């Protein structure tokens, strides 16, 4: 048997047992794809990462990201949490190779931030009525003044704008929407936050995600494009997530806009080291 150590970190929180937990294997040499997937299922966190040698000269490390059921090309809290573990909490920058390319991540005074690929959006055949029924809501609780859209910075999400905080709290995934569904309202529980969101996952072995970093770039761009927040050349947005499942998370977005075009998106938050462990395989 070989012993493989991992570090455990809570991402998008400034306190223990908040945010989204992540296991990071810094030296997984010798593990094949099947075993990595089995480890992720064994630990049963929303994601587990394995740090391997990069194939790109532009990257410092390559990160492989597994949910309990599948490997992902990109995800937000694993990117930030892995960078935090690799830096041992020290300020600096690193470049992580993932399935969507090389992601630059910086750490300054405990705040970790990544440059996300520019978001893209497509329409959907999902109507307000279909979305409402799938979420156990009245159709009036799904906003009609802005569209339901699919947005992606490497991983697609179906964004469903809801009328208010009460609707977000009441939402349940009851029907079959073949997508990761991100519901949100432009209102919040905590002072300083702008948006309250939830993400119902599809086909990855979890039901609801405490903090979805990969969704924040498209969400921020959506909010800016549709003037749902006060817009500037760089718009800063704070999002709450995970409150309904006992993992309160705070996610910070920066969206750069030049004219009508979104020119840059960054997503960040804080991390709390929680310890670690090992597996004998």
Order of alpha helices (4+ residues) and beta strands (2+ residues): beta-beta-alpha-beta-beta-beta-alpha-beta-beta-beta-beta-alpha-beta-beta-alpha-beta-beta-beta-alpha-beta-beta-beta
